[in-house]
Amino acid sequence: MWGCGAGWDAITVKDDIAFVPISFGPVQDATLYAIDASSGSIIWQNCYSQGFNASSAVWVEGDIYVSWPSGIVRALHSLTGNVLWESQISTVAGMMETPAYHDSRLYVGAGGYELFCLDALTGQDCWSTTGYCVLSLAIADSVLFFCESYNLGDTVSIFALDSQSGSEIWSFQTNSNYGSSTPAITDGILYTTSGDGYLRAFGSGLKYTYRDDLYTEVGLNELIVTSFDGGAVAADTINFTVTGTGIDLGPSRFCGLSATPNPFVSTTSISFELSQPGFTSVEIFDLSGRLVTTLVDSEQLHGNHSVQWNGCNMNGEEASAGLYLCRIESSGVIETTGLCLLK
């Protein structure tokens, strides 16, 4: 049993080391301690004369990320305390939330109404957004979830943002001016509380994406994709053949929707045939059902057509490697085929 004579924020413990950010006490500086979890002896400490209100630290793969109310985020080596990089993300002194890590990126709320995304290797800014009074974040399936801490002009909301771009996916307005908890996510359900006294759960309990490797047998295979929207169930079936060199997706039944090459690295040609003229859309979705990009959205003549997809989203950014769905809708007919993007 050991103790510390000063106050602290949330403690992170990893590999028998407790990382303790000092919040107040005899040392009026922002200080991060690395303490032997068994004996309580100090392994190293980093002290910065930038005010005494340190924030919480997060441990990721041997590095410690900690935010300070002066608007600075630092990355330190967990065994030595050496600073790997530091980034001044905000000039507004005040509340700095615990950083959240996902897929080599760091996310932190700062200054009360700012949210920053940093490259975890360099500290460089990837994107930032304002207008959200961010409490601590939860991340699942490349989506950021948080409840606002307060909103004196209106009731607070619960938000879901795209972690790659910071764009808002959905929000839910509560009945209180004050937020409460950091969201918790398990088995496809998001749980969070707010100042109105409610515990809320969002989601169906189903896992909307599958991001691990997908193993199938050589030969004919069938992939059934099911989506849920307001309780209504929709499903599509994709038939494909696994050969010795890759996936061979045969043309669809009505529009002859197919892609060549598939799998592809940079560009694939998507072909389809219309039996009659009409308004036609060709869209690319990821396996979570989010729209990646629209390739066709206009009146089309009957006959054979071809359109290229360069593996980028609607903002011109490269999509990550994985499985995608190509969906065509024309004259009341909807068909889907699968695409495999390699990197």
LUMDOVO-520294 format. One record per residue (C-alpha): residue number from 0; residue in three letters; x, y, z. Coordinates in steps of 0.25 Angstrom, whole numbers, plus 5000, padded with zeros to 4 digits. Layout:
(NUM, "ALA", (X, Y, Z))
...
//
This chain:
(0, "MET", (5000, 5000, 5000))
(1, "TRP", (5005, 5014, 4996))
(2, "GLY", (5000, 5028, 4995))
(3, "CYS", (5002, 5041, 4989))
(4, "GLY", (5002, 5054, 4996))
(5, "ALA", (4995, 5062, 4985))
(6, "GLY", (4983, 5062, 4976))
(7, "TRP", (4982, 5055, 4963))
(8, "ASP", (4973, 5053, 4951))
(9, "ALA", (4970, 5039, 4945))
(10, "ILE", (4982, 5029, 4947))
(11, "THR", (4986, 5020, 4935))
(12, "VAL", (4993, 5007, 4939))
(13, "LYS", (5001, 4999, 4929))
(14, "ASP", (5012, 4988, 4931))
(15, "ASP", (5013, 4991, 4946))
(16, "ILE", (5015, 5006, 4944))
(17, "ALA", (5004, 5016, 4949))
(18, "PHE", (5004, 5029, 4941))
(19, "VAL", (4999, 5040, 4950))
(20, "PRO", (4996, 5054, 4945))
(21, "ILE", (4996, 5064, 4957))
(22, "SER", (4984, 5073, 4957))
(23, "PHE", (4987, 5081, 4970))
(24, "GLY", (4996, 5080, 4982))
(25, "PRO", (5009, 5086, 4987))
(26, "VAL", (5015, 5086, 4973))
(27, "GLN", (5008, 5097, 4966))
(28, "ASP", (5013, 5092, 4952))
(29, "ALA", (5007, 5082, 4942))
(30, "THR", (5014, 5069, 4946))
(31, "LEU", (5013, 5055, 4941))
(32, "TYR", (5019, 5044, 4949))
(33, "ALA", (5022, 5030, 4946))
(34, "ILE", (5021, 5021, 4958))
(35, "ASP", (5025, 5007, 4961))
(36, "ALA", (5011, 5001, 4964))
(37, "SER", (5016, 4991, 4974))
(38, "SER", (5025, 5000, 4982))
(39, "GLY", (5021, 5014, 4980))
(40, "SER", (5035, 5019, 4976))
(41, "ILE", (5036, 5029, 4965))
(42, "ILE", (5042, 5024, 4953))
(43, "TRP", (5042, 5038, 4946))
(44, "GLN", (5034, 5051, 4946))
(45, "ASN", (5032, 5062, 4936))
(46, "CYS", (5029, 5076, 4942))
(47, "TYR", (5024, 5088, 4933))
(48, "SER", (5022, 5102, 4939))
(49, "GLN", (5009, 5104, 4931))
(50, "GLY", (4999, 5103, 4942))
(51, "PHE", (4995, 5092, 4952))
(52, "ASN", (4983, 5086, 4946))
(53, "ALA", (4989, 5074, 4938))
(54, "SER", (4979, 5065, 4930))
(55, "SER", (4978, 5050, 4929))
(56, "ALA", (4988, 5042, 4921))
(57, "VAL", (4986, 5030, 4912))
(58, "TRP", (4996, 5019, 4909))
(59, "VAL", (4997, 5013, 4895))
(60, "GLU", (5008, 5003, 4890))
(61, "GLY", (5019, 5008, 4899))
(62, "ASP", (5016, 5023, 4898))
(63, "ILE", (5008, 5032, 4908))
(64, "TYR", (4999, 5044, 4902))
(65, "VAL", (4995, 5054, 4912))
(66, "SER", (4988, 5068, 4910))
(67, "TRP", (4990, 5080, 4918))
(68, "PRO", (4980, 5092, 4921))
(69, "SER", (4990, 5101, 4914))
(70, "GLY", (4985, 5095, 4901))
(71, "ILE", (4997, 5086, 4899))
(72, "VAL", (4997, 5071, 4896))
(73, "ARG", (5010, 5063, 4898))
(74, "ALA", (5015, 5049, 4894))
(75, "LEU", (5025, 5043, 4904))
(76, "HIS", (5033, 5030, 4904))
(77, "SER", (5026, 5022, 4916))
(78, "LEU", (5039, 5016, 4921))
(79, "THR", (5048, 5029, 4921))
(80, "GLY", (5038, 5041, 4921))
(81, "ASN", (5045, 5047, 4909))
(82, "VAL", (5037, 5056, 4900))
(83, "LEU", (5034, 5050, 4886))
(84, "TRP", (5026, 5062, 4881))
(85, "GLU", (5017, 5073, 4886))
(86, "SER", (5006, 5081, 4879))
(87, "GLN", (5000, 5094, 4883))
(88, "ILE", (4986, 5091, 4879))
(89, "SER", (4978, 5102, 4886))
(90, "THR", (4981, 5116, 4891))
(91, "VAL", (4969, 5116, 4900))
(92, "ALA", (4973, 5112, 4914))
(93, "GLY", (4963, 5103, 4921))
(94, "MET", (4957, 5089, 4921))
(95, "MET", (4965, 5079, 4913))
(96, "GLU", (4959, 5065, 4912))
(97, "THR", (4966, 5052, 4913))
(98, "PRO", (4972, 5048, 4899))
(99, "ALA", (4966, 5036, 4892))
(100, "TYR", (4974, 5028, 4882))
(101, "HIS", (4969, 5020, 4870))
(102, "ASP", (4976, 5015, 4857))
(103, "SER", (4989, 5024, 4859))
(104, "ARG", (4981, 5036, 4862))
(105, "LEU", (4979, 5044, 4875))
(106, "TYR", (4966, 5051, 4878))
(107, "VAL", (4964, 5062, 4889))
(108, "GLY", (4954, 5072, 4893))
(109, "ALA", (4960, 5086, 4897))
(110, "GLY", (4957, 5100, 4902))
(111, "GLY", (4942, 5096, 4904))
(112, "TYR", (4937, 5096, 4890))
(113, "GLU", (4948, 5090, 4881))
(114, "LEU", (4951, 5076, 4876))
(115, "PHE", (4964, 5072, 4870))
(116, "CYS", (4970, 5060, 4863))
(117, "LEU", (4985, 5059, 4863))
(118, "ASP", (4994, 5049, 4856))
(119, "ALA", (4999, 5041, 4868))
(120, "LEU", (5013, 5039, 4862))
(121, "THR", (5016, 5053, 4859))
(122, "GLY", (5006, 5062, 4866))
(123, "GLN", (5002, 5069, 4853))
(124, "ASP", (4987, 5073, 4852))
(125, "CYS", (4979, 5064, 4843))
(126, "TRP", (4966, 5072, 4845))
(127, "SER", (4959, 5081, 4856))
(128, "THR", (4945, 5085, 4858))
(129, "THR", (4938, 5095, 4867))
(130, "GLY", (4924, 5096, 4874))
(131, "TYR", (4924, 5084, 4882))
(132, "CYS", (4926, 5085, 4897))
(133, "VAL", (4933, 5071, 4898))
(134, "LEU", (4934, 5062, 4909))
(135, "SER", (4943, 5049, 4909))
(136, "LEU", (4941, 5042, 4896))
(137, "ALA", (4938, 5027, 4892))
(138, "ILE", (4942, 5021, 4879))
(139, "ALA", (4937, 5009, 4872))
(140, "ASP", (4937, 5005, 4858))
(141, "SER", (4944, 5018, 4853))
(142, "VAL", (4932, 5026, 4860))
(143, "LEU", (4934, 5037, 4871))
(144, "PHE", (4924, 5037, 4882))
(145, "PHE", (4922, 5047, 4893))
(146, "CYS", (4912, 5055, 4901))
(147, "GLU", (4914, 5070, 4902))
(148, "SER", (4918, 5075, 4916))
(149, "TYR", (4909, 5087, 4917))
(150, "ASN", (4901, 5096, 4908))
(151, "LEU", (4896, 5109, 4915))
(152, "GLY", (4888, 5113, 4903))
(153, "ASP", (4881, 5100, 4900))
(154, "THR", (4880, 5086, 4905))
(155, "VAL", (4892, 5077, 4902))
(156, "SER", (4893, 5066, 4891))
(157, "ILE", (4900, 5053, 4889))
(158, "PHE", (4908, 5053, 4876))
(159, "ALA", (4914, 5042, 4867))
(160, "LEU", (4925, 5048, 4857))
(161, "ASP", (4933, 5041, 4846))
(162, "SER", (4947, 5039, 4852))
(163, "GLN", (4954, 5041, 4838))
(164, "SER", (4947, 5055, 4835))
(165, "GLY", (4940, 5060, 4848))
(166, "SER", (4927, 5061, 4840))
(167, "GLU", (4915, 5059, 4848))
(168, "ILE", (4907, 5046, 4846))
(169, "TRP", (4896, 5047, 4856))
(170, "SER", (4892, 5054, 4869))
(171, "PHE", (4882, 5053, 4880))
(172, "GLN", (4877, 5064, 4888))
(173, "THR", (4875, 5062, 4903))
(174, "ASN", (4866, 5069, 4913))
(175, "SER", (4877, 5076, 4921))
(176, "ASN", (4887, 5087, 4920))
(177, "TYR", (4898, 5078, 4926))
(178, "GLY", (4904, 5065, 4921))
(179, "SER", (4910, 5054, 4930))
(180, "SER", (4917, 5042, 4926))
(181, "THR", (4927, 5037, 4916))
(182, "PRO", (4920, 5027, 4907))
(183, "ALA", (4922, 5012, 4908))
(184, "ILE", (4921, 5003, 4896))
(185, "THR", (4919, 4988, 4897))
(186, "ASP", (4913, 4978, 4887))
(187, "GLY", (4909, 4988, 4877))
(188, "ILE", (4901, 4997, 4887))
(189, "LEU", (4905, 5011, 4892))
(190, "TYR", (4902, 5014, 4907))
(191, "THR", (4902, 5028, 4912))
(192, "THR", (4896, 5037, 4923))
(193, "SER", (4892, 5052, 4924))
(194, "GLY", (4888, 5062, 4934))
(195, "ASP", (4873, 5059, 4932))
(196, "GLY", (4875, 5046, 4940))
(197, "TYR", (4873, 5037, 4928))
(198, "LEU", (4882, 5025, 4924))
(199, "ARG", (4881, 5023, 4909))
(200, "ALA", (4885, 5012, 4900))
(201, "PHE", (4887, 5014, 4885))
(202, "GLY", (4888, 5003, 4874))
(203, "SER", (4882, 4990, 4871))
(204, "GLY", (4892, 4981, 4878))
(205, "LEU", (4897, 4976, 4864))
(206, "LYS", (4911, 4978, 4859))
(207, "TYR", (4909, 4986, 4846))
(208, "THR", (4923, 4984, 4841))
(209, "TYR", (4933, 4973, 4839))
(210, "ARG", (4947, 4978, 4838))
(211, "ASP", (4955, 4965, 4840))
(212, "ASP", (4960, 4956, 4829))
(213, "LEU", (4948, 4949, 4822))
(214, "TYR", (4952, 4935, 4819))
(215, "THR", (4944, 4927, 4809))
(216, "GLU", (4945, 4914, 4801))
(217, "VAL", (4950, 4913, 4787))
(218, "GLY", (4938, 4912, 4778))
(219, "LEU", (4924, 4918, 4779))
(220, "ASN", (4921, 4926, 4791))
(221, "GLU", (4909, 4934, 4796))
(222, "LEU", (4910, 4947, 4805))
(223, "ILE", (4897, 4952, 4811))
(224, "VAL", (4897, 4967, 4815))
(225, "THR", (4886, 4971, 4825))
(226, "SER", (4883, 4985, 4829))
(227, "PHE", (4874, 4991, 4839))
(228, "ASP", (4867, 5004, 4838))
(229, "GLY", (4856, 5008, 4848))
(230, "GLY", (4852, 4994, 4850))
(231, "ALA", (4851, 4990, 4836))
(232, "VAL", (4860, 4980, 4830))
(233, "ALA", (4866, 4980, 4817))
(234, "ALA", (4876, 4969, 4811))
(235, "ASP", (4884, 4967, 4799))
(236, "THR", (4891, 4954, 4794))
(237, "ILE", (4904, 4955, 4787))
(238, "ASN", (4909, 4942, 4780))
(239, "PHE", (4923, 4941, 4776))
(240, "THR", (4934, 4931, 4773))
(241, "VAL", (4947, 4930, 4779))
(242, "THR", (4958, 4926, 4769))
(243, "GLY", (4973, 4923, 4771))
(244, "THR", (4976, 4937, 4768))
(245, "GLY", (4965, 4945, 4774))
(246, "ILE", (4950, 4948, 4774))
(247, "ASP", (4942, 4946, 4762))
(248, "LEU", (4928, 4953, 4764))
(249, "GLY", (4919, 4949, 4753))
(250, "PRO", (4909, 4959, 4747))
(251, "SER", (4896, 4962, 4754))
(252, "ARG", (4883, 4957, 4750))
(253, "PHE", (4876, 4969, 4743))
(254, "CYS", (4886, 4980, 4741))
(255, "GLY", (4898, 4971, 4739))
(256, "LEU", (4905, 4979, 4749))
(257, "SER", (4920, 4975, 4750))
(258, "ALA", (4934, 4981, 4752))
(259, "THR", (4947, 4978, 4746))
(260, "PRO", (4958, 4976, 4751))
(261, "ASN", (4953, 4971, 4765))
(262, "PRO", (4960, 4971, 4774))
(263, "PHE", (4967, 4984, 4770))
(264, "VAL", (4978, 4993, 4775))
(265, "SER", (4975, 5007, 4769))
(266, "THR", (4964, 5007, 4759))
(267, "THR", (4952, 4998, 4755))
(268, "SER", (4943, 4999, 4743))
(269, "ILE", (4928, 4996, 4747))
(270, "SER", (4919, 4992, 4736))
(271, "PHE", (4904, 4991, 4735))
(272, "GLU", (4893, 4989, 4725))
(273, "LEU", (4879, 4997, 4725))
(274, "SER", (4868, 4990, 4718))
(275, "GLN", (4861, 5004, 4717))
(276, "PRO", (4865, 5019, 4719))
(277, "GLY", (4862, 5025, 4733))
(278, "PHE", (4868, 5032, 4745))
(279, "THR", (4880, 5023, 4750))
(280, "SER", (4889, 5024, 4762))
(281, "VAL", (4902, 5016, 4764))
(282, "GLU", (4907, 5017, 4778))
(283, "ILE", (4919, 5011, 4787))
(284, "PHE", (4916, 5008, 4801))
(285, "ASP", (4925, 5002, 4812))
(286, "LEU", (4920, 4990, 4820))
(287, "SER", (4914, 4998, 4831))
(288, "GLY", (4905, 5004, 4821))
(289, "ARG", (4911, 5018, 4820))
(290, "LEU", (4912, 5025, 4806))
(291, "VAL", (4926, 5026, 4801))
(292, "THR", (4923, 5032, 4788))
(293, "THR", (4913, 5034, 4777))
(294, "LEU", (4918, 5030, 4763))
(295, "VAL", (4905, 5032, 4755))
(296, "ASP", (4893, 5041, 4758))
(297, "SER", (4886, 5045, 4746))
(298, "GLU", (4877, 5041, 4734))
(299, "GLN", (4883, 5029, 4726))
(300, "LEU", (4880, 5024, 4712))
(301, "HIS", (4877, 5009, 4710))
(302, "GLY", (4888, 5000, 4707))
(303, "ASN", (4902, 4997, 4712))
(304, "HIS", (4909, 5007, 4721))
(305, "SER", (4923, 5007, 4729))
(306, "VAL", (4928, 5016, 4740))
(307, "GLN", (4941, 5017, 4747))
(308, "TRP", (4944, 5016, 4762))
(309, "ASN", (4957, 5021, 4767))
(310, "GLY", (4956, 5016, 4781))
(311, "CYS", (4954, 5030, 4787))
(312, "ASN", (4942, 5035, 4795))
(313, "MET", (4933, 5047, 4791))
(314, "ASN", (4944, 5057, 4797))
(315, "GLY", (4955, 5051, 4788))
(316, "GLU", (4962, 5044, 4800))
(317, "GLU", (4967, 5030, 4798))
(318, "ALA", (4958, 5019, 4804))
(319, "SER", (4964, 5009, 4813))
(320, "ALA", (4966, 4995, 4808))
(321, "GLY", (4955, 4985, 4809))
(322, "LEU", (4941, 4980, 4804))
(323, "TYR", (4931, 4990, 4798))
(324, "LEU", (4917, 4989, 4792))
(325, "CYS", (4914, 4995, 4779))
(326, "ARG", (4899, 4998, 4778))
(327, "ILE", (4891, 5002, 4765))
(328, "GLU", (4876, 5007, 4765))
(329, "SER", (4869, 5009, 4752))
(330, "SER", (4854, 5008, 4748))
(331, "GLY", (4850, 5001, 4761))
(332, "VAL", (4862, 4991, 4760))
(333, "ILE", (4872, 4991, 4771))
(334, "GLU", (4884, 4982, 4770))
(335, "THR", (4897, 4981, 4778))
(336, "THR", (4911, 4975, 4776))
(337, "GLY", (4923, 4974, 4784))
(338, "LEU", (4937, 4981, 4782))
(339, "CYS", (4950, 4977, 4788))
(340, "LEU", (4960, 4989, 4789))
(341, "LEU", (4975, 4985, 4792))
(342, "LYS", (4986, 4994, 4796))
//
